Amino acid sequence: MKKSFLALASLSAFTVAAHAQSSVTIYGIIDEAFVATSNADLSRATATTAAVGARRYYLDGSFGLNGTRWGFKGMEDLGGGLKAVFVLENGFNPNTGGASQGGLEFGRQAFAGLSSDRYGTVTLGRQYDSVVDYIGPLIFGDQIGSSFSAHPADLDNSNNAQRVNNAVKYTSANYNGLTFGGLYSFGGVAGQFSRNQIYSLGAHYGNGPVNLATAYLHVKDPNTSFFSNSALSSGIGAPAAGGTSITSPVYSGYMSANSYQVISAAGAYTVGPVVLGLVYANTQFQNLDSGQSGVTLSAATPVGTATFNTVEATATYHLTPALSAGVDYSFTKSNTVTTAKGAAAGGARYNQFAASVDYALSKRTDVYALASYQVASGTDSTGQAAVASINGLTPSSNGRQAVTRIGLRVKF
């Protein structure tokens, strides 16, 4: 049955593509690698409670230069510069065959819309927010650094850990190097219009060696509407009643927030074969004790607003058309908030270093090697001593963590 389906899909794509007015494409990426990590906390990985770290060796197809995926994308020319477009994109684990994004069939993206050469594009469905669209391409993690070099636990979503459901999105045409857009997600809760509401705005300007971008994201009830990374109506991947949807101690203690906000700006400048980049992000978990997020409140729940400030500096050197190398440094600091009983939470600092080398064997296949190292100090969102928490890994048992990745990426 599966073979018949694939054969039919391939035949359909070929048949439709034969018409000049429309096309359907099957595409994908498999990014597979050997990974070695240090200090994985056994108390998080098993049922034990002691904070004992251990090395871990495994294969990973989810946190590379690209997440492994396959999908369909299509376009129908409606005339007058107007087109109908759609994308259905599935993320999966090549080592098990299982679906990513909480088991959703098309968990990466699923949308349809209309596109005008003159006025831009409007799409409806499960989509990326403006931080992903405009800031993401300028961070090291979206270039040759992999998700392991994203900001701690991808707390500002610049590495697209989360998607937005029920979203209407506008993307402008290109006006002499300027593009802009925005997204709005309906909360869908009867009688509570603002519940689970999400909106974002962003812009990018590219001219010669200069690239500049800015973005804003605001999320209501983020524990259920955003960080669960699920279809709320189905409950797939949603947090248990009274629980949280995030396990990383970088911000899991702040899932009681009534709202989540990101303000970010980034820039890159090309000097010959070298690209220099700078990124800033301000991330806030607001109204922590509001009682609106689905998290059970207690005397240990932080109050007020938790704020993270992140600065990232990158340098990428294109030694040859096939060979690139890069280095990255980011610093993240959170403010200190207190719980209802006066205990401190927050005030953590995360220093992260990353380096990567990528070599293209062909236009579709490349090999790469990369490493990331993080040092954490202070107090994390749970009120405990901060531990290193590289994005995509089991948090460390202490304040230090390292990961290396040797990978192969094939595009089709």
C-alpha positions, 0 to 999 in steps of 0.5 A: 500500500505504501509503495502504491501511494508513493508511486501514485504521488510520484506519477502525479507530480510528474504529470502535473509538472508537465503543465507550464501553469502549475507544479507539485514537488516532492522534496526532503532532507536527511541529516544524519550524524554521530553525536557524542555529549558530555555530562548528560544528567542521569537523573533526567535520563532515567528514574534515578535522582542523583545528579550524576553526569555521563557521556552519551554516544548515539545517532541523531537525525533531528538537531543537525544543520537541518532537521530531517524532513520530507514534504510536498509543495505546489503552485498553480498559476491563476493568471495576472501574477496570482498563484495558489500555493501550498506546503505539507512538510513532515519531520521524522527521525531517520533512526526510528522512522517515527514522526517528530514534532509530537507525532504530528503527520505534517508537524513542521509546516502545513499551509495553503494560500495565494501569492501575488508577484506584486502584493505578496503572499497570504497563507493559512495553516501551521506556520513559522513565526516572524522570529524564525523567518527574519532572525533565524537565517542570520543565527549561526545555528541556521547556517553551519552551526546546527541546532546545538549552537542555538541559544540555550534551549532555543528560548527565543525560538530563532532556531524554530523549535516551535510552530504556530497553529491556526495562523494567518500569515502575510509575506510581502513582495521584495521591494528593492531589498526590503521584505516584511511580514506578519502572522496572527494565530486565532486562539479558538477558545469560545468566549475568550478571544485573546486566549492562546492568541499569537501574533508576530511582525518582522522585516529584512533588508538586504543590499550588497554586503549588508543584511539587517533584520528585526522581529517581534513575537507575542504569545498568550498562554505560551505553555499550551498555545506555543511550547507544546508544539502540538495541535491544541484541538487534538491534545497531541504533545500537550502538557498534562493538566497542571503541568508544563510543556518544557523540560529544560531548566533554562526556562521550564520554571517560567511556564506559568507565564500569562504571556511570552514575548521576543524582541530581536534584531540581527545583522550580517556584513560580508567582507570578501569570503568572510561573513560577520554577524551579530544577533540580539534578543530580549525574551520575556516570560510575563505575569508568571503567577497569573494563573492563565497558563494551565500550570498549577500555582503554588508558593514556589511559583515565581512572580513578576516577569522573567527576562533573558537578554542574549547577544550572539557574534558569528564569523563564517569563512567560505574558503572555497565554493565547497568548503566553509568554516565558522565560529560562534559565541553567545552570552545569555543572562536572565534577571532574578525573580522571586517566588511567592514565598520569597525564594530566588529564581533566575539570575542564570548566565550561559556562555556558549562557544561553537565551531563548524566545518562543512564540505560539499561533495555535490550540490545535494550532499555535504559532510560536516563536523561541529562542536559546541561548549556551554558554561552555566552559572547562577540560579536557573528558572527552577531556583536551583544552581544553573546547569548547562543546557545545550539546545537539543540535549539532555541538560548537564549534571553540572555547569558545563556541557560539550557536544560534537557532531559528525554528519552527512546531509543529503537533499532531494 
